[in-house]
Amino acid sequence: MNLEQLTKTANEMVTDHKGLLAADESTGTIGKRFDNIGVENVENNRRDYRELLFRAERLGEFISGTILYDETIRQSAGDGTSLVALMKGQGIIPGIKVDGGAKDLPGSPGEKVTEGLDGLPGRVEEYVGLGARFAKWRAVITIGEKIPSAQCIHVNAHALGRYAKICQEGGLVPIVEPEVLMDGDHDIDVCDEVTNETLNTVFAELYAQDVALEGMILKPNMIISGLGCPKQAGPDEVAERTVETMRRCVPAAVPGLMFLSGGQTEADATVHLNAINAKFAPQPWKLSYSYGRALQQSALQAWKGDAGNIANAQAALFERARANSQACAGVYTAEAV
């Protein structure tokens, strides 16, 4: 394991108020997004859409890296240039989703465990050869009646630890993503409690499996009210509760926290990130973002599968990336977009 190189990459991922573009939607997930804009879910359309993202002019000013799906890291643009080369041309670090998705957890109705450890060392080696420098693995923790169970949290934390160690040994910076879902009518207190338990369990596993904290990134959820909760916490409370929880649970050795957007709107994800940084930065770690829908939604709506709309879609992506970069600096205002 080359810890010096891993640490260098991890710090590059959170440098200069930059964040990650999560473009690692599975074929099924991107199909749902395409359905909403009337675009057929075929390989050429998936390639064309992601090509327009990576060709967005000056995107590298605000985006440090992009998480790719297995299909995407192997694809070339219409002119034959590899999509990885397009990213590198903008100074954007290629990354790769390596998990096999969340599956039903046996014996625990309503809960999931993420699979994909089988054969992972070989896949990591291949992805490094394809240009990847970091990886992502997402665990899913659902809040509901009598869940999450301790078993669910433990098995997902254990898998995150194994994944992270395999990645570091193979030369990839692991993004550790234990997502406590927003789905449900729970309040912010419940989200806080479950996130605390989840993060403490995850870091216990990372320690147990000798993962080098300096060479990883944490991708946590914010502490936020459930989508169905009648009382929605405001940005200031979300920021305060989020930073309090992270300070309790996340060691200072981790270079950066790159928050996921979950079910937040584009606007909410940016406002919450801005409140976190405006009120509480600096912290021992950089406070940044790794957004999918919260960066892409406007671009998708602008594109609609029409080549004539590419410039407008790229402009929409650029503006969302710039807004979130401003939020990393704690200087975002709604009028800035």
C-alpha positions in Angstrom: 0.0 0.0 0.0 1.3 3.4 -1.0 -0.1 5.6 1.8 1.7 8.7 0.5 -0.1 8.5 -2.9 -3.4 7.6 -1.3 -3.2 10.6 1.0 -2.2 12.9 -1.9 -5.3 11.8 -3.9 -7.6 12.1 -0.9 -6.5 15.6 -0.3 -6.8 16.5 -4.0 -10.4 15.4 -3.9 -11.3 18.0 -1.3 -9.0 20.8 -2.3 -10.0 24.4 -3.3 -13.7 24.2 -2.4 -14.2 21.4 -5.0 -16.5 18.4 -4.8 -17.4 15.2 -6.6 -19.9 14.6 -9.4 -21.5 11.3 -8.7 -22.3 9.9 -12.2 -22.3 6.2 -11.1 -26.0 5.5 -11.6 -26.6 1.9 -12.5 -28.2 1.1 -15.8 -31.6 0.6 -14.0 -31.3 3.9 -12.0 -30.3 6.0 -14.9 -33.2 4.4 -16.8 -35.6 5.9 -14.2 -34.0 9.3 -14.7 -34.3 9.0 -18.5 -38.0 7.9 -18.2 -38.7 11.3 -16.6 -37.4 13.2 -19.6 -38.6 10.8 -22.3 -35.2 9.3 -23.3 -34.7 5.7 -24.2 -32.3 3.8 -21.8 -29.8 2.5 -24.3 -26.0 2.5 -24.2 -25.5 5.3 -26.8 -27.9 7.6 -24.9 -26.1 6.9 -21.6 -22.8 7.6 -23.3 -24.0 10.8 -24.9 -25.4 12.1 -21.6 -22.3 11.4 -19.6 -20.1 12.8 -22.4 -21.9 16.1 -22.3 -21.3 16.2 -18.5 -17.6 15.6 -18.8 -17.2 18.1 -21.7 -18.9 20.9 -19.8 -16.4 23.8 -20.2 -14.5 24.8 -17.0 -16.2 22.1 -14.9 -12.8 21.2 -13.4 -12.8 24.6 -11.6 -15.4 23.2 -9.2 -15.3 19.4 -9.6 -12.3 17.5 -8.3 -13.5 14.0 -9.3 -16.3 12.0 -10.9 -17.6 8.7 -9.7 -18.2 6.4 -12.7 -20.2 3.3 -13.3 -18.5 0.2 -14.8 -19.9 0.8 -18.2 -18.8 4.4 -18.3 -15.2 4.0 -17.4 -14.8 1.7 -20.4 -16.6 4.0 -22.9 -15.3 6.5 -25.5 -16.9 9.7 -26.7 -18.4 10.1 -30.1 -15.0 11.2 -31.5 -13.2 8.2 -30.1 -11.7 10.0 -27.0 -12.1 7.9 -23.9 -14.4 9.4 -21.3 -11.7 9.0 -18.8 -9.4 11.1 -21.0 -12.0 13.8 -21.2 -12.1 14.0 -17.4 -8.4 14.1 -17.0 -8.2 16.9 -19.6 -10.1 19.0 -17.2 -8.0 18.0 -14.2 -10.9 15.8 -12.9 -9.9 12.6 -11.1 -11.7 9.4 -12.3 -13.3 7.3 -9.7 -15.4 4.1 -9.8 -18.3 2.5 -8.0 -17.3 -1.0 -7.0 -20.2 -2.3 -4.9 -22.7 -4.7 -6.3 -25.8 -2.9 -4.9 -27.9 -3.2 -1.8 -29.7 -6.5 -1.4 -32.3 -7.8 1.1 -30.7 -8.7 4.4 -31.7 -12.3 5.3 -33.7 -12.4 8.5 -34.2 -8.6 8.6 -37.3 -7.5 6.7 -37.0 -4.0 5.3 -33.2 -3.9 5.7 -30.4 -4.1 3.1 -26.8 -5.3 2.9 -24.5 -4.2 0.2 -22.8 -7.0 -1.8 -19.8 -7.1 -4.1 -16.7 -8.2 -2.1 -16.3 -11.4 -4.1 -13.6 -10.8 -6.7 -13.0 -7.2 -5.6 -9.2 -7.3 -5.5 -9.1 -8.3 -9.2 -11.7 -5.6 -10.1 -9.7 -3.0 -8.2 -6.6 -3.9 -10.2 -8.5 -3.6 -13.4 -10.0 -0.3 -12.6 -6.6 1.1 -11.6 -5.4 0.1 -15.1 -8.4 1.9 -16.6 -7.4 5.1 -14.9 -9.4 5.2 -11.6 -7.8 6.7 -8.5 -10.6 6.3 -6.0 -13.6 4.0 -5.4 -17.0 4.2 -3.8 -19.1 1.7 -1.8 -22.5 2.6 -0.5 -24.2 1.0 2.5 -27.9 1.7 3.1 -29.4 2.1 6.6 -33.2 2.4 6.7 -35.1 4.0 9.6 -38.5 2.4 10.3 -40.4 0.5 12.9 -37.9 -1.4 15.0 -35.1 -0.7 12.4 -32.3 -0.3 11.8 -31.2 -3.4 13.7 -27.8 -3.8 15.2 -27.2 -6.7 12.8 -27.8 -4.5 9.8 -25.5 -1.8 11.0 -22.8 -4.3 11.8 -22.8 -6.3 8.6 -22.7 -3.1 6.5 -20.0 -1.6 8.6 -17.9 -4.8 8.3 -18.3 -4.8 4.5 -17.3 -1.2 4.3 -14.2 -2.0 6.3 -13.2 -4.9 4.1 -13.9 -2.9 0.9 -11.8 0.0 2.2 -8.8 -2.2 3.0 -9.0 -4.0 -0.3 -9.1 -0.7 -2.2 -6.1 0.8 -0.3 -4.0 -2.3 -0.8 -4.9 -2.1 -4.6 -4.1 1.6 -4.9 -7.6 3.2 -4.8 -8.7 5.8 -2.2 -11.9 4.3 -0.7 -15.0 6.6 -0.3 -16.8 5.1 2.7 -20.5 5.8 2.3 -22.8 4.7 5.2 -26.1 6.4 4.1 -28.8 6.7 6.7 -31.8 7.2 4.3 -34.1 10.2 4.5 -37.1 8.0 3.6 -39.6 7.9 6.5 -41.5 10.2 8.8 -38.8 10.3 11.6 -37.6 13.5 13.0 -34.1 14.9 13.1 -33.5 13.5 16.6 -33.9 9.9 15.2 -31.7 10.6 12.3 -29.0 11.9 14.7 -29.2 8.9 16.9 -29.0 6.4 14.1 -26.2 8.2 12.3 -24.2 8.3 15.5 -24.6 4.6 16.0 -23.8 3.9 12.4 -20.7 6.0 12.2 -19.3 4.7 15.5 -19.8 1.1 14.2 -18.2 1.9 10.9 -15.1 3.5 12.4 -14.7 0.6 14.8 -14.6 -1.7 11.8 -12.2 0.6 9.9 -9.8 0.5 12.9 -10.2 -3.3 13.3 -9.3 -3.9 9.7 -6.3 -1.5 9.8 -7.7 1.0 7.2 -5.5 4.1 6.9 -7.8 7.0 7.8 -5.4 9.5 6.0 -6.0 7.7 2.7 -9.8 7.6 2.7 -12.8 9.9 2.3 -16.1 9.7 4.3 -19.3 10.3 2.4 -22.0 10.7 5.2 -25.5 11.9 5.2 -26.4 15.2 6.8 -28.4 15.1 10.0 -31.8 16.0 8.6 -35.5 15.3 9.1 -37.2 12.4 7.3 -38.9 13.3 4.1 -42.3 12.5 5.6 -41.7 14.3 8.9 -44.3 17.1 9.5 -41.7 19.3 11.2 -38.7 19.9 8.9 -35.6 21.2 10.5 -34.2 24.4 9.0 -30.7 24.9 7.5 -29.2 26.2 10.7 -30.3 23.2 12.8 -29.3 20.8 10.1 -25.8 22.4 10.0 -25.4 22.4 13.8 -26.6 18.9 14.3 -24.5 17.6 11.4 -21.3 19.1 12.6 -21.9 18.0 16.2 -22.4 14.5 15.1 -19.3 14.5 12.8 -17.2 15.9 15.6 -18.3 13.1 17.9 -17.8 10.3 15.5 -15.2 11.1 12.8 -11.5 11.1 13.6 -9.5 14.2 12.6 -7.1 12.0 10.5 -9.8 11.7 7.7 -9.0 14.4 5.1 -12.5 15.2 4.1 -16.2 14.6 4.5 -18.0 14.8 1.2 -21.7 14.9 2.0 -24.3 13.0 0.0 -27.5 14.7 -1.1 -29.8 11.8 -0.6 -33.4 12.9 -1.3 -32.7 16.6 -1.0 -33.5 19.0 -3.8 -30.7 20.7 -5.6 -31.4 24.0 -3.7 -31.7 22.3 -0.3 -28.5 20.4 -0.7 -26.6 23.6 -1.6 -28.2 25.7 1.2 -27.5 23.0 3.8 -23.8 22.6 2.7 -23.4 26.4 2.8 -24.8 26.6 6.3 -22.4 23.9 7.5 -19.4 25.8 6.2 -20.5 29.3 6.9 -21.2 28.6 10.5 -18.8 25.9 11.5 -15.7 25.8 9.1 -12.9 25.2 9.5 -13.0 21.8 11.1 -10.4 19.0 11.3 -11.6 17.8 7.9 -12.7 19.6 4.8 -16.5 19.8 4.4 -17.5 19.2 0.8 -20.0 17.4 -1.3 -20.5 14.3 -3.5 -23.8 14.9 -5.3 -25.6 13.0 -8.0 -29.2 14.2 -8.6 -28.4 17.5 -6.7 -25.9 18.3 -9.5 -27.5 16.7 -12.5 -31.3 17.3 -12.2 -31.3 20.7 -13.9 -28.9 19.4 -16.6 -31.1 16.4 -17.3 -34.2 18.6 -17.7 -32.4 20.9 -20.0 -31.0 18.1 -22.2 -34.0 15.9 -22.7 -32.0 13.7 -25.1 -31.7 16.5 -27.7 -28.2 17.3 -29.1 -29.4 20.9 -29.6 -29.8 21.3 -25.9 -26.3 20.2 -24.9 -25.0 23.7 -24.3 -27.9 24.5 -22.1 -27.5 21.3 -20.1 -23.8 22.0 -19.6 -24.5 25.5 -18.5 -27.0 24.1 -15.9 -24.4 21.7 -14.6 -21.8 24.4 -14.4 -24.0 26.6 -12.4 -24.9 23.9 -9.9 -21.2 23.0 -9.5 -20.3 26.6 -9.0 -23.1 27.1 -6.4 -21.8 24.1 -4.4 -18.3 25.3 -4.6 -19.4 28.6 -3.1 -21.2 26.6 -0.4 -17.9 24.8 0.4 -16.5 28.3 1.0 -19.6 29.3 3.0 -20.4 32.2 0.7 -23.3 30.9 -1.4 -26.4 33.0 -1.8 -29.5 31.9 -3.8 -29.0 35.0 -6.0 -25.6 33.7 -7.0 -27.1 30.9 -9.2 
